[in-house]
């Protein structure tokens, strides 16, 4: 099991960048014994633009946080995710990230292979992980289990290092496990049980 530890500056109004960085570094120190996880140091860092100060986290800030985490845990796998469908080498390659986290395709699974191919081209030498393909958003999931599994298979056959099963069921785990709060259990159980065939 690989655990995705994603941080989100934008969910804490007024949080200053130095405090955000310090919080991530403190988390890295606390999680050092656990080797089966990676850090996404900002969910969709380039959301709302490309200029430092106007977006969630610009590429130079991402590099500073990455370097600070590596200073306390050199072997920790660190990356940053971008807005759906975006691939920007200034974040991943110049930023020294360990893998390319990719979101998308959004509102469809069509184009999964093309997105992986584009990310592999834009991030030479980095493994590509589809962190947020489209998801179950409500109690009536718009996709069948077969569509999820076909998307995972397409990602794998296109050379992706990983594919997350993305579902709103996992957004709040403070009171229960994801498996005990599925939104559409017949679909989500079938995906969870069928992914080993992808």
N, C-alpha and C positions, 0 to 999 in steps of 0.2 A: 504494500500500500504506500503510495506517495501522497503526501499532504501538501496542498497549496496554501501558503500563508500569504494572503493579500492584504496590503495596507491601503488606506484611503484617506488622504489629507482632507479632501473636500467634505467629509462627513462630520468634521469637528470645526465649527465656525470659529475663526479667529486664531487658529493654531498656527504659530509662527514656524517657518521652515527649520530653524535650529532645534526647536523643541520636537518637531516631527522626526527629524534625523536622529536626535538623541533617543527618542522612544523606540525607533526601529533598532538602533544599536543595542539598547537595553534588552529588547526582545531577542536579538541575536545571541547575546550573552546567556540569557536564560534558557534558550533552546539549543545551546551548543551540544548537549549530549544526544540530541535527536537528529539522526543523519538522514531520515527518510522524508525530508521536507525541503521545499524551495521557497524563496521569498519573491513575491511580486511587490516591489517597493512602492508602486502606485498603480492602482487600477485606472486604466485608460488615461495615461498621463497627458496625452495631447488633446484631451477633450476641450472644446471651445477655443481652438486656435493653435498658434505655433509660437507665440511670443512669450518670453519669460515674464512672469507677473500677471499674464492674462489667462494662463492655463493651469491645470492642476499641478503639473511638475514639468519644468523644461529639461532639455537634455543635459545641460551642465549641472543642474541640481540633482538629476538622477545619478550622474557620475559621482558626485560628491557623496551621496548616500551609499552607493555601491562600494566606493572606496572605504567608507567608514565601517561598513559591515565586514568587508574583507579584512580590515585591520584587526578585528576581534575574532573572526572566524574565517580564515583564508580558504577553507574548503567548502564553505556554504555556497550552494547554487543560488545565484541572484539574477533577477531580471526585472523588467518593467513592461507592463502591457500598454498597448495603444488602442485608440478608438477602432471600432469595427472596420475591418478591411484594410486598415493602414499598416504599412511597413515602412519604417524610417530608420535607415542605417545610422543616423547620428545618435539615436538612442541605443541601439543594440551593439553596433560594431565600435564606433567611437566611444561609446559608454562602457565598453568592457564587459558587457553582460555575458552570462554563461549559456543562455538559450534564448531563442526568439519566441516570445509569447505572442500568440495571434488570436484576435477576436474576430468572429465571423465564420461564414457568411451570416448576415443578419436577416431574419424573417424568411429564411429558406435554408435548405442544405445544398441546393444547387450551387456548383462552383467551389465545393470543398477542395477538390484536387487542384484546381487552378490557383486557389489562394495559397495552398501549401507550396506549390511550385514557385509562385511569386516570392513568397517569404524566403524560401531556400536560396533563390537567386539574389535577393536583397541582403540576406544575412549569410554570406558564404562562410562555411566552416562551423556554423552554429546549428545545433539541433533545433528543430521547429516543433513547438507544442501548441496545438489548438486548445487554448485555455477556455475560451467562451464561444463555442458554436451556439446556434440558436437553442432555445430551451422550452421546457414546459413552464408556462407562465400562470396557469390557472387550473381549476379542477377538471377542465376538459382540454387536455393537451391537444394541440393542433396537429401533432405528428403521431404516426404509429411507431411502435417499437421497432419495426422493420426499417423505417426511415432513419431512426437514430443509428441503428446498427450498420446500415448501409453507408451512412456518413462517416462513421468510425472506420469502416473498412476502406472507404475511398481515401481517407486521410492517411491510413497506414500504407496503402498501396502507392500513395504519392510520395512517401518517404517521411511522413511526420513521425516524430519521436513519441508523441503522445496525443491523446484526445480526451478532454474532460466530458463527462456526462453532466451537462449544465442544466440545472433545474432550480426553480424558486424554492423548492422544498429545502434546499440547503442554505438559505439566506439567514435564518435565525436558528441557531442550535443551542440557545441558552436554556431551553426547557425540555428538549427532546432530541433524539437522533434524527437524521435525515430519513432513515428507513422507516421510522415510526410516524412520519408526518408527510408522506407522499401526497401530492396534490391529485394525481390521477394514478392510483396504485396499480391498476391493471397494466398500464403502459410502462410506468417507471420500474415496477418489479421485473417486467419482461426485459427491459433494457439492462438493468443491473445483472440479471441472471444470464443474459445472452451475449454480453460483450466479449466473453472469452472466445467466442466463435468469430469475432470480427478480424 
